[in-house]
Amino acid sequence: PADDGPSLTDTMKFIEEKLGSIGQVNYVAYLHDDTSGKDFTPVKYGSEISTVRGSVQSCRIDYHGWNSVNGTVLQNEDLGFALKDVQEVVVKTCEQDLKELQSKAGHPEYSNRVDPPVFVIIAKQKEGGTYFYLYDESLAHRIAKALVHAVELCGGGSKEPF
């Protein structure tokens, strides 16, 4: 119910503050083929979100996203999403997320190690999703809970009964 919990204004303020406080997240992903025993060249990732703005009026989260792979900047732009379009919010380890992506791509034999451990909040939408990376698992779950609440207040979420 919309009147349970914090207001949308308070929820958006929490999301802005917490997502905006994460800073740059850097990690290395190590990939191993469990069938052949081959180790792939490690990949260095960087991710940062800044200027997070939550709009109560339009039920949107907007931010600046920056991502790099092995020192090459792949993304440096303003992004955002409508909360009503979010169907689900999940928290995973980066290792879990990579394993699922590789299995879907036909490589269930690949295993991953991410150093240092990184957590990802995924705001799943019909077409893809929005990813936020951070080091702190507890904070990831708090932000995810706030995002779920904001999604519900904005009329989003899965419409499936189960």
N, C-alpha and C positions, 0 to 999 in steps of 0.2 A: 504493500500500500504506500502511496505517495507521501502520507503524513507520518510514516515511521522513520525515525532517525533524523540526521541533520538535514537542514534545508539545502536546496540546490546551490544557493550562494555560498554557504559554508563548505559544501562538498567541493565545489569548483576551486575555492580558495585553497583548500587542502591539496588538491591535485596539482594546482599551479605551483605551490610552494615545494611540495615533495619532488615532483618531476623536475622542477627547475633547480633543485639542489643536488642532483645526482652528479653533474660534472662529466668529464670525459671518462669513458670506460675503455680500457685497453686489455686485450687478451690474445693468447696464442692458441690456435686449435691444431692439435696433432691428430692425424688420421692414420689408421692402421687397417690393412686388409687381413682379416682373420683367416681367410682361406689360403692365400699365398704367402702370408707372413711379411708382406711388403709394407714398409713405412713410407708415407708420402712426405713431401717437403712441408714443414709446418707453415701455417698461414697466420699472419699477424693482423688482427682486426682492431679498429678504433671506432667508437661511436659516441656521439654527444648530442643532447638536445638542450636547447636554450630558448629564451624568450617564450616560455609557455604561457598561453593565455586561454582561460576558460570563459566562454561566453554563455551566461545564463539565458540571455534573450534568444540566441540561435542554437543553444544546446550543442556547442562545438568546442573541441579542444584544438587549438592551433599552436604551432611551435616551429622552431628552426631546427632542422635535422642535418647532421654532419656524420658521414660514414666513410671509412677508409679500409682498404685491403692492401697489406704489404706496402704501406706508405702512399698509395695512390688514392686520392680522394675520389670516391664514386658518387657522393651526394653531398651537396651543400646548398640547401634550399629551404624555403618556407613550406611547411606541410600542415595538414590538419585533417580532421574527420568529424562527421556528425555523430553524436552519441546515439541518436535513434537508429543508425545503421549498424551499430554493434550488436552482434548476436550472442557473443560469449566473450568472457575475459578469463584467461588462464595464465598461470605462472608455471614456468618450467625451468630446469637447468638448461644452460646453453647446450650441454652435451646431449640431453634428451631431445631437444629441438633438432640438432644436427642429425642425430640417429634417425629420427622420423623422416626428415627430408631425404636422407640418403636411401632409406628403405623404400620410400615412395618412388625414388628415381631408379629403383632396380638394384640397389646395392645393400641388402641387409647384412652382408658379410663385413661391412665397414664398422669399425668402432672408433670412438672419439675420446679425446681427453682435452679439456680446456683448462688453461692455466693463466691467471688464477681463476677459481670458480666464479662463474658469471650466471646471473639469473635473468630471465627474459619475461616481460609482461607482454602478452599478445592480446590485443583487442581485435577479435575476429569479426570480420564483416563478410557479407555475401561473396564479394570478390576480394580475396586476400585478407590482409590484416595489417595492423600497426604494431610495431615492435619497439619496446623500450628496454634497454639493457642496463643492469646495475649489479653491484657487488653484494648488496645487502639483501638476503632472502627475506628477513622479517619486514623490511621496508617494502619489498616487492609485493608481499601479500597485503600489506596495509593499503598501498596504492591501488592494487587490484580490487580490493573490497570497496574503496571509494569510487572507482570507475564503475563497478557493477551498480552501486547505488545511484550514481549520476545517470547511467544508462536507463535504469528503471524509472527514475524521475522524468526522463526525457522521452519515455515511450518506446525505448529500444528493447533489445533482448530477444531471445528465441521465442517464437510463438508456438512451438511444438509442445504438446502436453507432457511429453516424457523425453 
